[in-house]
Amino acid sequence: MNDLDQLVQDAQADFAQSPAPADLENAKAKYLGKSGRLTEQLKALGALSPEEKKSRGALINAAKQQVEAALNARRQALADAELDAQLKAESLDVSLPGRQRGTGGVHPISRTMERIEAIFGSMGFDVADGPEIETDWYSFTALNNPENHPARSMQDTFYVDMKDESGAWLNLRPHTSPMQVRHARAHAAKYAGVTPMPEIRVIAPGRTFRVDSDATHSPMFHQCEGLWIGENVSFKDLKSVFADFFRTFFETDDLQLRFRPSFFPFTEPSAEVDIAFASGPLKGRWLEVGGSGQVHPNVVRNYGLDPERHIGFAFGMGLDRLTMLRYGVNDLRGFFDGDLRFLSQFK
């Protein structure tokens, strides 16, 4: 056996005894590296005659091919062994029941919004939609709430790093009343010169934002504002609308309605709206569910209408609070925490 045959056998033995890819690469360097045994054989060719170089070089190349073949074979064997181990570790037990994809459901707040739109739709109210980033004029000034008015502190909101054409900061709307203003102005422009002008009946449900957070308040919450403007709309109509709505919404006729004097800058006179159930866990308790009032003449003017001719009422309700009452939930935050165990109850 010549020295090259011995070298090949040594390399095959070292490769076969390498338990891991890193060990195999170390063994490779021993034979094929810059200072490896085969590399040294090739360097020694420089001292031989041309004829000897030719014959000796052929033998070295043949030995190198055998070493590389053994190296690649061991690499493949280690890779196959690693794959087998991985497959065994990640094997599936086909006797286990399959994991089914759960079915989704409508969020309870969305259920309430859809229900409110359907009830008011049956009374002839349209549904208005508008931007959540609003101008100061639509959020406050148009609603008889001028700059620096103390009533603004009741509706602290979030502001956006952008300004409108007047130089006022844009804000995340603190209520959905700006959609009433936008709808009423568009209605007044559409029917300008028409006598009598068709009545405005509209609700504006949507998300609103205020700096407030506890068990019954959230920085992001939902409101539904309503507006009814015509030439002969009274508080009697307001009471009738509320009575029909709440009895339909809570699916009971055993319900009392109460109006309490209050203050809102955009209505005069103004009233808080309370309800009381005649039965159930909330029996006999008066619960505040909304605010209302006759639209202030200044606001009617901002609609583009004549307050001497057009009169009506506006109202607002918290959709989150109505949802809490309907489903018996005592902490608002559960609706927005994303806990599927809680939300799945409302499927």
URFENKA-V11273 format. One record per residue. N is the residue number from 1. BURIAL is I if it has 9 or more other C-alpha atoms within 8 Angstrom, else O. Layout:
BEGIN
N&BURIAL, N&BURIAL
END
This chain:
BEGIN
1&O, 2&O, 3&O, 4&I, 5&I, 6&I, 7&I, 8&I, 9&O, 10&O, 11&I, 12&I, 13&O, 14&I, 15&I, 16&O, 17&O, 18&I, 19&O, 20&O, 21&I, 22&O, 23&I, 24&I, 25&O, 26&O, 27&I, 28&I, 29&I, 30&I, 31&I, 32&I, 33&I, 34&O, 35&I, 36&I, 37&I, 38&I, 39&I, 40&I, 41&I, 42&I, 43&O, 44&O, 45&I, 46&O, 47&O, 48&O, 49&O, 50&O, 51&O, 52&O, 53&I, 54&O, 55&O, 56&I, 57&I, 58&O, 59&I, 60&I, 61&O, 62&O, 63&I, 64&I, 65&O, 66&I, 67&I, 68&O, 69&O, 70&I, 71&I, 72&O, 73&O, 74&I, 75&I, 76&O, 77&O, 78&I, 79&O, 80&O, 81&O, 82&O, 83&O, 84&O, 85&O, 86&O, 87&O, 88&O, 89&O, 90&O, 91&O, 92&O, 93&O, 94&O, 95&O, 96&O, 97&O, 98&O, 99&O, 100&O, 101&O, 102&O, 103&O, 104&O, 105&O, 106&O, 107&O, 108&I, 109&I, 110&O, 111&I, 112&I, 113&I, 114&O, 115&I, 116&I, 117&I, 118&O, 119&I, 120&I, 121&I, 122&O, 123&O, 124&O, 125&I, 126&I, 127&I, 128&I, 129&O, 130&O, 131&O, 132&O, 133&I, 134&I, 135&I, 136&I, 137&O, 138&I, 139&I, 140&I, 141&I, 142&I, 143&I, 144&I, 145&I, 146&O, 147&O, 148&O, 149&O, 150&O, 151&O, 152&I, 153&O, 154&O, 155&O, 156&I, 157&I, 158&I, 159&O, 160&I, 161&O, 162&O, 163&I, 164&I, 165&O, 166&O, 167&O, 168&I, 169&I, 170&I, 171&I, 172&I, 173&I, 174&I, 175&I, 176&I, 177&I, 178&I, 179&I, 180&I, 181&I, 182&I, 183&I, 184&I, 185&I, 186&O, 187&I, 188&I, 189&O, 190&O, 191&I, 192&O, 193&O, 194&O, 195&O, 196&O, 197&I, 198&O, 199&O, 200&I, 201&I, 202&I, 203&I, 204&I, 205&I, 206&I, 207&I, 208&I, 209&I, 210&I, 211&O, 212&O, 213&O, 214&O, 215&I, 216&I, 217&I, 218&I, 219&I, 220&O, 221&I, 222&I, 223&I, 224&I, 225&I, 226&I, 227&I, 228&I, 229&I, 230&I, 231&I, 232&O, 233&I, 234&I, 235&I, 236&O, 237&O, 238&I, 239&O, 240&O, 241&O, 242&O, 243&I, 244&O, 245&I, 246&I, 247&I, 248&I, 249&I, 250&O, 251&O, 252&O, 253&O, 254&O, 255&I, 256&O, 257&I, 258&O, 259&O, 260&O, 261&O, 262&O, 263&I, 264&O, 265&I, 266&I, 267&I, 268&I, 269&I, 270&I, 271&I, 272&I, 273&I, 274&I, 275&I, 276&I, 277&I, 278&I, 279&O, 280&O, 281&O, 282&O, 283&I, 284&O, 285&O, 286&O, 287&O, 288&O, 289&I, 290&I, 291&I, 292&I, 293&I, 294&I, 295&I, 296&I, 297&O, 298&I, 299&I, 300&I, 301&I, 302&I, 303&I, 304&I, 305&I, 306&O, 307&I, 308&O, 309&O, 310&I, 311&I, 312&I, 313&I, 314&I, 315&I, 316&I, 317&I, 318&I, 319&I, 320&I, 321&I, 322&I, 323&I, 324&I, 325&O, 326&O, 327&O, 328&O, 329&O, 330&O, 331&O, 332&I, 333&I, 334&I, 335&I, 336&O, 337&O, 338&O, 339&O, 340&O, 341&O, 342&O, 343&I, 344&O, 345&O, 346&O, 347&O
END
